[in-house]
Amino acid sequence: MGSAYVLAVAAGSWLHATPGVPLLDGFAPPEAYRWVSPPPSLAARNRPAQPQRFTISMGKHGSDPQVISTCDLQATVVLGSGAIPPRTGSSSVELVVTPLASASVGAAPAGRTVAGNVYRLSAQYEGNGTVSELRRRAPVTLAYPAAPTAAGHITHQVIWSIDGRGWKKLATNDNRQGQLVVAFIDGLGYVAVAVPTSAADGLLPSPSAPPSASGSSNGGLIVGIAASAVLVAVAVVLTVRRRRRHRGAHRRGG
């Protein structure tokens, strides 16, 4: 526990969390999930998730370290130093995070259904050229919609796909209080949160698609201390940002 706490503090500092924010102070309540294609019962008050573009500087050894988080805080990617390989003539990379409806991609692995949006991560070098690989694994944090009371203890798992068709289940750390999951990806592509199909009622915009036999499983893997530290650190960052947004809204309203 002590080691995890130290790593979390270190990761929080690297992620530029505000100094003095205690890790054990609790997290701000998650904001309402933003759907691309919401369930009918949520459609009237849904605020759609929006795509975002980020510019990442490049050096001779590759990309500079950067934390990429969508404005609604539903998708966060941490790129370490040199995660994106250098390319001659390119001093920057444009990374795009695009939220998609789950129905627009291939079905999740057998026995699993996507809960919430699918996020496509794609990047282009300056002057053209698609980023096809990452040299360092990157932690991805995704928010997920609140589960019905009867399904409050379901297991959330990150799934990843290079093409949006064949999926791979990833070792995942689930923070139910913050409604956040974290997993490490080996490359860009598509990521989503999956739940057991039997527990997916109320989390989906429409009946789940037939299970697919595609995708390999990493079920049973234990997420290491590093994953726990990243999840805590990212949760702290998101909490700080949420609090700032709430305070800003309060001041404007006052």
N, C-alpha and C positions, 0 to 999 in steps of 0.2 A: 504493500500500500504506500509506504514511504517513497519508494522508487517511482511509482506511478505519479505521486503528487509532485515530486521534483521535476519529472519529465513534463508534466502538465504545465507547471509554472514556466519552465523553459520554453515550451511550445507556445504558451500564451504570450510570452515576451516577444518571440519571433514573429507571432501573428499581430503584434502591435496592439495587444489588449491594453486598456487603460491601466496604468500603474495604480495599485492600491485596491483594485477590485478583488474581493475575496472569492476564492474558488468555491467555497462551501456556503455562500450567501444565498443560494437558491437562484432559480432562473425565472425570468419574466414569462408570463403566460404566452404560449404561442399565439400568433395572430391567425386569423381565419385563413385557411388554405386557399390559394389561388389556382383555380382549375383552367385548363385549356378547354376541356369539355366537361362541365360539371354535372353531377347527378341532377335530375329534374327538380328535386326538393331544394337544391341550393342555387339553381340557375338565376333566380331573381336578384339575389344579393351578391353573386359572385363577381369578383374583380379579376379579369383574365390575367394569367401569367404572361409576361412579355419577354421577347428575346433581347439579348444584350451583347454588345461588342466590347472587347477589351484589347488594348494595345500593350504588348509585352516587349520590352527592350531586349536586344540581343547583344552579347559580347563575343569575344573570340572563343570562349568556351561554351557558348550556348546562351539560353535564355536567363535573364535575371530572375531571382526568386520573387514570387508574387502570390498574393492571396486574391483569388477571383471569386466574387460573391455577387449574385444577382441582387437587384434593388429590393426585391421582396424577401430576400434571405432564404429562399427555398433550395438553392443549389450553390455550393461552395467548393472550389477546387484549390488545393494548395500545391503550387509548383515550386519545387526546390531549385536551387541554383543549377543551371545546365540541364534541366529536365528536357527541354526541347533542343535538339542538336543544332549547332551553328550551320549556316549556309552562306557560301560566298556571295557577297553583294547584298545581303539582307541584314539590316540593322534593327529590324523589329518583326514581330509576328502579330497578326490579328486573330484573336480567338473569339469564337462566337458560341454563345450558349443559347440553344433554341429549345423552348418547351414544346412538347408535342402531345397530342391525344394518344392514349394507349392503343386505340383502334387503328392508328396509322402505322404501326410497326408489327412485327411478327409476335405471335403468342408467346407468353412466358414459358419457362420450363414446366414440364409435367407436374401437376399438383400445385402450381403457383399461378397467381393472377396479379397483374400490376395494380397497385393502389396509388392513385394520384397521376401525375404527369410522367412522361418519359422526357429525359433531357439529352439532347444531342450536343456533343462537344466536338467542334471542328476548328481547324486553324490553318491559316495561309501565311507563308512567308511574304515579306515585302518584295514586290516585283514578281509575284506569282510563284507557285510551288506549294503543294499541299504538305502539311506536316503529317508524316505517316507513322511516326514512332515517338515514344518517350524514352529517354535514357535513364530516368529514375521513376520509380513507382510514385503515384500521386494519390494522397488521400482525398476522397470525395465525400462531402457531407450533404445529405438530402433531407429535406423536411417531408413529412407525410401527413395526410389528413387524419383527423381524429377518428378513432374507431367507435362504433356503437358500444354502449355499455356492456352488452353481452359478449363483445369480442375484445374487451379491454386488455387481454393478456395474449393476444396473438403475436406470433413471431414475425418481425419485419426483416427482410433480407435484401441487400443490394444485388441487382443483377446487371451484367454488363454485356454489351454486344459491339462488335466492330462494324457491323452492317445493319443492325436493327432487325435481324431475322433470327440467327442462331444465338441463344443467350447462354451465359455462364453465371452460375451462382457464386457469389463471393463471400468469404468470411466477413462477418458483419458485427459491429458493436451497435446495440440498439439502446438509445436513451428515451424511454417512454415518457418521462416527465417533460422533456423538451420536444418530443415528437421529432427526433433526429436520428439518423443512422449514419455510420461512417464505414467506409471500406477503401481498400487500396486498389487502384486500377493500374494496369500495365501500359495502357495506351488510351488515346482519345476514342470517341465512338458514342455509344448510347448507354445511358445509365437510368435505372429506375428502382423503385422500391416494390418488392413483391411480397405477397402474403399468401398463406394457404388458401386455395380456392374455396374450401369449405367455410372459411371465415371471412370471405370477401364481401358479403352482403352489406350494403350501406356504404361501402367505400368506393363504389364504381359508378361511372356515368351510365352504364348499360350492362346487361348480362355479360358475364365473362366469356371470352372466346374459348373454343375447345382447347384443351391442353395440348401442348406441343411436346414431342419427344426430343426436340433439339436442345442443345446446350449441355455442357458437362457440369457436374456437381462437385463442389468443394465442401459439401455438408460434413459437419462434424469437426471442422477445423476450429481451433481456438484462436481468437483474436488476441494478439500479444499486447504487452504493456504499451507499446508505441501507439497502437490503434486507440487504446483507452485514453492515452494522453492527448492525442489529436482531437478525439471527440470532446473531451472536457474543454480543451483550449478553444476549439471552434465554438462550442456552446457558450463559453464566456464571451467571446467576441460578438456573437449574435445577440447575447443578452445585453451587452453594453450598447450595441447599435439600436436594439429595440427600445431600451430605456431612453436613449437620446431622442429617438423619434417621438416617443410618448411625451417627453418633456417639451420638445419643440412644438408639438401639436397643442399641448396645454397652454404654452405661452401665447401662441397665435390665437387660441380660443379665448384667452383671458384679456 
